[in-house]
Every structure is written in C-alpha cells, then in structure tokens.
Amino acid sequence: MTSFYLAAAVFHLLTSGAVFAALVATPLPSPSPSPSPSPSPSPLPSAISPESPETYSESSQGALFDVTEYGAVADGQTESQNAFVAAWEAACNHNGSESPTFYVPEGTYFVGALVFQGPCFNGRTPKIMIRGSLIAPSSLSAFKNTDWIQFKDLTEIELDGENGVLDGRGAVEAWKQVSCSKSSRCKEMVTSLKFSNVSYGTISNITLSNGKGFHMGFYLCNNIRVENVTILSPWDSPNTDGIHISRSVNVTVDSSAIGVGDDCVSIGPGSVNVSVSNVQCGPGHGISIGSLGKYPDEEDVIGITVQNCTINGTQNGIRVKTWPGSPAGSATGILFENIAMINVSNPVMIDQEYCPSRTCNITKPSRVKLKDIEVKNVTGTYNGDAPTPPVTLLCSTHQPCENINLIDIDLRPTAGDGDARPRGLFQIKGFFNGLQVVPSIASSQ
C-alpha cells in the first residue's frame, strides 16, 4: 500500500486559467406494491356537526381523539380521509382542561391528502400519536397539491410515531414518470410529510417509505427537533430526498437512519442554524447543502453543522452544491466533522458547477459565495472505480471560495477495488481566497 501525506499528495489541478491557492501544512486553531382496489369513501362523521358533541375518551394521554371513533377503517382500502380530518378538527378545537391527543391506533389506513392546520384552541396543538400504518393513493391525480400529509400554522407540536409508518407508494406510478428518466427532476412530486410554518416541535419514532418525492420537508419552521426517524426508499427511486429543510431556523436532525434514492438530508436556501448528527445515511446521494442559486432572491444559508454521521454506499458523501450562472447568494459557517465513509464514490465535494441534467452553461460561473467551510476528521473508504478523486473542490471563478479548511482527512479505496483515479486524491478548480490542508494520511491503493 502506497501512502501519501496530503502536504505532498498528488493533486489534480484543472487549469484553464484558474488561479489556485497555496496549500499550507500548518496546524489550525480548533474551529413495488400493486394498486389497491378502488376505495369506498367513508362519510364525514356526524361527530363534527354543530349538533353533535366531540367524541373522545379519557386516558393517560388526556383527551384522546381516536380516528376510528370518527369513522376511520383499518382495512387498508376504505378511504379514511374524512375521518382523520374530523378527528383532527375535534382535537384542535377541544376546549376542555385535558390535553388533547390525535390518535391513530394500530392497523392500516388508506388516506388521501390531509392538511392538519392550526392555530388550535388557545394555541394548544394536540399531541399526535401514530401507531398504525398510513398508505397513500397510488395515483398522482389524487393530489391537487404537492403534499400528502401536511401540518401547518402550528406551535409546540409533538408527533410521536410509536412505530407508525407512512407509505407513499411511489413505486406504483410516481417513479415511472417519463420525466424522471429524461431529466434530473420528475415532473410531479408529492412530499409525504410536510411541516409549514411550524414552531417549537419534536418529530420522533416514525418510519416513512416509498415517497412520491421528498419524504419529509420543513418550510418556514423554527426550533424543530427530528429524532429516531427511519426513512427508506430504493437507491434508484428518483427525487426521494429523505429530509429537506428550507427557509427554516434552528432545526436539529439526530439519531436517524435514512436510505433513499437522492440526498439523505438536503439543506436548502434560507436555512439557519441547522444541525445534523448521528445519522446513518445510505443508500442515496449523501448529506448536502443545496442545491443553491437555482432561483433569484434565495435567502442565505448560515451556520450548518454535520457531525458524527456514517455514510455508506452512497454516490456522494458530504457536499455543497450551487448552480452555474446562479444569482448572487451565500453559504457561510459550515462544519462537517467526524464523518465515517464506507465505499462512497465522492466522499468530499464542493460543486459550484452542479448541473445534474448536463444541460447548463458551466462557462457562466456561480455567484453564490461559499465562506468559512471546515471539513474535519473524515475517515473511511471510497469507491476506487468512481471517475473523480475522493476530494473534489470545484469553486466559482466569480466568487472565490473563502477560508476553506480540510483537517485530518483519511480516505482509502475499498478493499479489493482497483483505483481508476490516476490523477490523484484531489481535484481542485476555480478561485480560492484561503485554502488550507492540514497534513493527514490518505492512500491511493
């Protein structure tokens, strides 16, 4: 085995007039199911009519609003959408002294698009307990909007899956769209579980599978914690990001397992103070910041931390991606630390030429400013047969990458692989204003 010290490593420098920063070796300060039969709709229960009292039971959870008491049928075929809406409205409007709980017992429930909207009585959001399995309609035509289940305009939300499952059934129709194979993005996508304008909440102990698009999304949210969540879709399922965060503040994703066909976690424009830790990622496209710069007037990304994660068998590892020719924007204060890679094709990547459709004009540089990015203690193995080096930094020629620090990078080819990367361990292109690589041991074979 031939080892290289990064200070003297073989760097593949793509020239074309680019200006490259010097590398210094001085220590830094620590910084496919089949379609279900046509469901028969359940009538809107009389329990929510003006003449009828709310239906709930007393329990250790307070006032329990059980969807089956509002007409939901746990046979996996009967449309129970109206029953779920009725139970939610009763729980949300509950004015008793007991804390309300929206409850889905064990069983399989067929439900169409649902919006659980607040604000609720006296600002008191019901606790959500999902012990059963929810399955979505297979047809995209069943969705007028782009979400299957949405929680909206709520505060102090607590969703406990209690081992519940949300099955988006994307394999039946959504993944087979012609647009999915002809472009980088399917024409129609439906997010399985969406949180919009939700503040102060915890989402835990739930499984999402086979999404028609993103599995879980956060938009205009703040002070949210996601923990002990499992998200599963096949490696080749298109556009099935595990968790997507955008225009949200103080979001934590912890102790979760995500294996999908796209990014395990994607952090989009307007994300501030986001922490991702103890996540098992794979298969998929890794943990990404971006893509950024696709649309005008995007908000900046500030303060992102990804720590103590394992990324296994993915296309990418940790990545920042911006579009060429993008409008101005920025992503600053980013830390990737203590990341274990297992047979990852592109473990470390800054890609300011991101263009999955391969139809962009990459001669127009990205105008998204990347600043203060630290990659620290990244270890493990990479796929030696992948066409690019394990560490790739493609920065803009318009907005130089500024203050990029690589510390203690130890990446080796997977045992038994050849190494189809004769150009070395690094690919560096673009303009830099401060690039430092602290000596680390890496290996080319």
C-alpha positions in Angstrom: 0.0 0.0 0.0 1.4 3.4 -1.1 0.5 6.2 1.3 0.6 9.9 0.6 0.9 12.8 3.0 -1.6 15.5 1.9 1.1 18.2 2.0 2.9 16.3 -0.7 -0.1 14.5 -2.2 -0.6 14.2 -5.9 -3.1 17.0 -6.7 -5.0 17.0 -9.9 -5.2 20.7 -10.8 -7.5 21.6 -13.6 -6.0 24.7 -15.1 -7.8 26.6 -17.9 -6.7 29.9 -16.5 -7.8 29.2 -12.9 -6.0 30.7 -10.0 -5.1 28.3 -7.2 -4.3 28.9 -3.6 -1.2 27.6 -1.9 -1.6 24.6 0.4 -0.1 25.1 3.8 0.7 22.3 6.2 0.5 24.2 9.5 -1.9 23.3 12.3 -5.0 25.3 12.5 -6.9 26.6 15.6 -9.7 24.2 16.5 -12.6 25.6 14.9 -43.4 -2.1 -5.6 -46.7 -2.8 -4.4 -49.8 -3.3 -6.6 -52.5 -0.7 -6.7 -55.2 -1.2 -4.1 -58.8 -1.7 -5.1 -60.9 1.4 -5.6 -61.6 2.6 -2.1 -65.1 3.4 -0.9 -65.2 6.7 0.8 -66.3 6.9 4.4 -68.9 9.6 5.1 -68.0 12.6 7.1 -68.9 11.6 10.7 -71.7 13.4 12.3 -69.4 13.9 15.3 -68.2 17.2 14.0 -71.6 18.6 13.0 -72.8 21.6 15.1 -75.5 19.5 16.8 -73.1 16.7 17.9 -70.6 16.8 20.8 -67.0 16.0 20.2 -66.1 12.3 20.6 -63.1 11.5 22.7 -62.1 9.3 25.6 -60.1 9.9 28.8 -56.7 8.3 29.1 -53.3 8.8 30.5 -52.8 10.9 27.4 -55.6 13.3 28.4 -58.4 13.7 25.9 -57.9 11.0 23.3 -59.3 11.7 19.8 -59.2 8.3 18.1 -59.7 8.4 14.3 -61.6 5.1 14.4 -64.2 6.7 16.6 -64.7 9.2 13.8 -65.2 6.6 11.1 -61.7 5.5 10.0 -61.5 1.9 8.9 -58.2 0.0 9.4 -58.6 -2.3 6.4 -56.1 -0.6 4.1 -58.8 0.0 1.4 -61.5 2.2 2.8 -60.8 5.9 2.2 -60.5 7.4 5.7 -59.5 10.9 4.8 -62.7 12.5 6.2 -62.5 10.6 9.5 -58.9 11.8 10.0 -59.9 15.4 9.3 -62.9 15.1 11.7 -60.8 13.7 14.5 -58.2 16.5 14.0 -60.8 19.3 14.0 -62.3 18.0 17.2 -58.9 17.7 18.9 -57.7 21.0 17.6 -60.9 22.8 18.8 -61.0 20.9 22.2 -61.7 23.5 24.9 -61.6 21.1 27.9 -59.0 21.1 30.6 -57.4 17.8 29.4 -54.6 18.0 26.9 -55.9 16.7 23.5 -54.2 13.8 21.6 -54.9 13.0 18.0 -54.6 9.2 17.9 -54.2 6.7 15.1 -54.3 3.1 16.6 -52.7 0.0 15.1 -54.0 -1.1 11.7 -53.6 0.0 8.1 -55.4 3.1 6.9 -55.9 4.4 3.3 -55.9 8.2 3.4 -55.8 10.8 0.7 -54.2 14.2 1.0 -54.5 15.7 4.5 -53.9 19.2 5.9 -53.8 19.4 9.7 -54.0 23.2 10.2 -53.9 25.5 13.1 -53.9 27.5 15.1 -55.8 25.4 17.6 -57.9 26.5 20.5 -55.9 28.6 23.0 -52.8 27.9 20.9 -52.7 24.3 22.2 -51.7 21.9 19.5 -52.8 18.3 20.1 -50.2 15.7 20.5 -50.1 13.4 17.5 -49.6 9.6 18.1 -49.5 7.3 15.1 -49.3 3.6 15.9 -50.8 2.4 12.7 -49.7 2.4 9.1 -51.0 5.0 6.6 -50.9 4.3 2.9 -51.3 6.9 0.2 -53.3 6.7 -3.0 -51.0 5.4 -5.8 -52.2 7.8 -8.5 -50.6 11.3 -8.7 -54.0 12.6 -9.9 -55.3 12.1 -6.4 -53.2 15.1 -5.2 -54.3 18.6 -6.0 -51.2 20.0 -4.3 -47.6 18.7 -3.8 -48.1 17.3 -0.3 -49.7 14.1 1.1 -49.8 14.9 4.8 -49.2 18.5 5.9 -49.0 20.1 9.4 -49.5 23.9 9.0 -49.6 27.0 11.2 -49.0 25.2 14.5 -46.8 25.7 17.6 -45.4 23.3 20.2 -46.2 20.2 18.1 -45.2 16.7 19.3 -45.5 13.9 16.8 -44.7 10.5 18.1 -44.8 7.7 15.6 -45.0 5.0 18.2 -43.6 2.8 15.3 -46.1 4.1 12.9 -45.5 4.0 9.1 -46.3 6.4 6.3 -46.1 4.6 3.0 -46.1 6.9 0.0 -46.4 4.1 -2.6 -44.2 5.9 -5.1 -43.2 2.8 -7.0 -46.7 2.3 -8.4 -46.8 5.4 -10.6 -44.7 8.3 -9.5 -41.3 6.8 -10.1 -42.4 5.6 -13.5 -43.0 9.1 -15.0 -41.2 9.6 -18.3 -39.8 12.9 -16.9 -38.0 11.0 -14.2 -35.8 9.2 -16.7 -35.4 12.1 -19.2 -34.4 14.8 -16.7 -32.9 15.3 -13.3 -36.3 16.0 -11.8 -39.6 14.3 -12.0 -42.4 16.5 -13.4 -44.8 15.7 -10.5 -43.6 15.1 -6.9 -45.5 14.8 -3.7 -43.9 15.3 -0.3 -45.0 12.6 2.1 -44.9 14.6 5.4 -44.6 18.4 5.2 -44.3 20.9 8.1 -45.1 24.5 7.1 -44.9 27.5 9.5 -44.5 25.2 12.5 -42.6 26.4 15.6 -41.2 24.5 18.5 -41.8 20.8 17.9 -40.5 17.3 18.1 -40.9 14.6 15.4 -39.8 11.1 16.5 -40.2 7.4 16.2 -41.8 7.2 12.8 -41.0 5.4 9.6 -41.5 6.9 6.1 -41.1 4.8 3.0 -41.5 4.9 -0.8 -42.1 8.6 -1.1 -43.5 10.1 -4.4 -40.9 12.8 -3.8 -39.3 14.2 -0.7 -40.2 12.1 2.4 -40.1 14.8 5.0 -40.0 18.6 4.4 -39.7 21.7 6.6 -40.6 25.1 5.3 -40.8 28.3 7.3 -40.2 26.4 10.5 -38.2 27.1 13.6 -37.0 25.3 16.7 -37.7 21.8 15.4 -36.1 18.5 16.6 -36.3 15.3 14.5 -35.0 12.1 16.2 -35.2 8.4 15.9 -36.8 8.6 12.4 -36.4 5.9 9.8 -36.7 6.8 6.1 -36.5 4.1 3.4 -36.8 4.0 -0.4 -34.8 2.1 -3.0 -31.4 3.5 -4.2 -32.9 4.2 -7.7 -36.1 5.9 -6.6 -35.9 9.4 -8.2 -36.0 12.7 -6.2 -36.8 10.9 -3.0 -34.8 13.1 -0.6 -35.1 11.8 3.0 -35.4 15.2 4.8 -35.4 18.6 3.1 -35.0 21.8 5.0 -35.6 25.3 3.6 -36.2 28.8 5.0 -36.1 27.3 8.5 -34.2 28.2 11.6 -32.9 26.1 14.5 -33.6 22.6 13.1 -31.9 19.5 14.5 -31.9 16.1 12.9 -30.5 13.4 15.3 -30.1 9.6 15.7 -31.9 8.7 12.5 -31.5 6.1 9.7 -32.1 7.3 6.1 -31.6 5.3 2.9 -33.2 6.7 -0.3 -32.6 7.5 -3.9 -31.5 11.1 -3.5 -30.0 13.1 -0.7 -30.4 11.6 2.8 -30.6 15.2 4.1 -30.7 18.3 1.9 -30.4 21.8 3.3 -31.8 24.4 1.0 -31.9 28.2 0.8 -32.8 30.2 3.9 -31.6 27.5 6.4 -30.0 28.9 9.5 -28.6 27.1 12.5 -29.2 23.5 11.3 -27.6 20.5 13.0 -27.4 17.0 11.6 -25.8 14.4 13.9 -25.7 10.7 14.4 -27.4 9.9 11.1 -26.8 6.7 9.2 -27.1 7.6 5.6 -27.2 5.1 2.7 -28.1 4.3 0.0 -28.5 7.8 -1.5 -26.6 10.9 -2.5 -25.2 11.7 0.9 -25.8 14.8 3.0 -25.9 18.0 1.0 -26.1 21.7 1.4 -28.0 22.9 -1.7 -28.6 23.0 -4.4 -28.3 26.8 -4.1 -28.7 29.5 -6.7 -31.3 28.0 -8.9 -33.8 30.7 -8.3 -33.5 34.5 -7.9 -33.7 36.1 -4.4 -32.8 33.0 -2.5 -32.1 33.6 1.2 -28.6 32.8 2.6 -27.5 29.7 4.3 -25.8 30.3 7.7 -24.5 28.0 10.4 -24.7 24.4 9.3 -23.2 21.6 11.3 -23.0 17.9 10.3 -21.3 15.7 12.9 -20.8 12.1 13.9 -22.5 10.6 10.8 -21.9 7.4 8.9 -22.4 7.5 5.1 -22.4 4.0 3.5 -22.6 3.0 -0.2 -23.7 6.4 -1.5 -23.0 8.4 -4.6 -21.7 11.3 -2.6 -20.7 11.9 1.0 -20.7 15.4 2.2 -21.4 18.1 -0.4 -22.1 21.7 -1.0 -23.7 22.3 -4.4 -24.6 25.5 -6.3 -25.8 26.1 -9.9 -23.6 27.7 -12.6 -24.8 31.1 -13.7 -26.7 31.5 -10.5 -27.9 34.7 -8.9 -25.9 36.1 -6.0 -26.2 34.4 -2.6 -24.1 32.9 0.1 -23.5 29.9 2.4 -21.3 30.5 5.4 -20.2 28.9 8.7 -20.3 25.3 7.7 -18.8 22.4 9.6 -18.5 18.8 8.6 -16.9 16.8 11.4 -16.3 13.2 12.4 -17.8 11.6 9.3 -17.2 7.9 8.6 -17.3 6.9 4.9 -17.9 3.4 3.7 -17.4 2.7 -0.1 -18.6 6.2 -1.1 -18.0 7.3 -4.6 -17.4 11.1 -4.0 -16.7 11.5 -0.2 -16.0 15.2 -0.1 -17.3 17.7 -2.6 -17.7 21.4 -3.2 -19.5 21.6 -6.6 -20.2 25.1 -7.9 -20.8 23.6 -11.3 -23.8 21.5 -10.2 -25.9 20.6 -13.2 -27.5 17.1 -12.9 -29.2 17.4 -16.3 -25.9 18.2 -18.0 -27.6 21.0 -20.0 -26.3 24.0 -18.1 -23.8 26.6 -19.4 -21.0 26.0 -16.9 -18.9 28.8 -18.5 -21.2 31.1 -16.6 -19.8 30.9 -13.0 -21.9 30.5 -9.9 -22.4 33.8 -8.0 -23.1 32.0 -4.7 -20.3 32.9 -2.1 -19.0 30.0 -0.1 -17.1 31.0 3.0 -15.8 29.5 6.3 -16.2 25.8 5.5 -14.4 23.3 7.6 -14.1 19.6 6.9 -12.6 17.8 9.8 -11.8 14.2 10.6 -13.3 12.4 7.6 -12.2 8.8 7.5 -13.1 5.6 5.8 -13.2 4.2 2.3 -14.1 5.4 -1.2 -15.1 3.6 -4.3 -11.9 3.3 -6.3 -13.7 2.8 -9.6 -15.5 6.2 -9.5 -14.3 8.6 -12.2 -13.4 11.6 -9.9 -11.0 11.9 -7.0 -12.3 11.4 -3.5 -11.9 15.1 -2.6 -13.2 17.4 -5.2 -13.3 21.2 -4.8 -14.9 23.0 -7.8 -15.2 26.6 -6.8 -16.5 29.6 -8.7 -14.3 31.9 -10.8 -16.6 34.8 -10.0 -16.9 34.4 -6.2 -13.8 32.7 -4.8 -14.3 30.1 -2.1 -13.0 31.7 1.1 -11.4 30.2 4.2 -11.8 26.5 3.3 -10.1 24.2 5.8 -9.5 20.5 5.4 -8.2 18.8 8.6 -7.4 15.1 9.2 -8.8 13.6 6.0 -8.0 9.8 5.9 -9.7 8.1 2.9 -8.6 4.8 1.3 -10.0 2.8 -1.6 -12.4 0.0 -0.6 -10.6 -3.3 -0.2 -10.4 -5.2 -3.5 -11.1 -2.2 -5.6 -8.7 -1.1 -8.3 -8.1 2.6 -8.4 -9.3 4.2 -11.6 -8.2 7.6 -10.4 -4.6 8.0 -11.8 -4.9 11.8 -11.3 -4.6 11.7 -7.6 -6.6 12.1 -4.5 -7.6 15.8 -5.0 -9.3 17.7 -7.8 -9.2 21.4 -7.4 -10.5 24.0 -9.8 -11.6 27.7 -9.5 -10.6 30.6 -7.4 -9.8 30.5 -3.7 -9.1 33.0 -1.0 -7.6 30.9 1.7 -7.4 27.1 1.3 -5.6 25.2 4.0 -5.0 21.4 4.2 -3.5 20.1 7.4 -1.4 17.0 6.8 -3.3 13.8 7.0 -2.7 10.3 5.8 -4.5 9.1 2.8 -3.9 6.3 0.4 -4.2 5.7 -3.3 -4.3 2.0 -3.2 
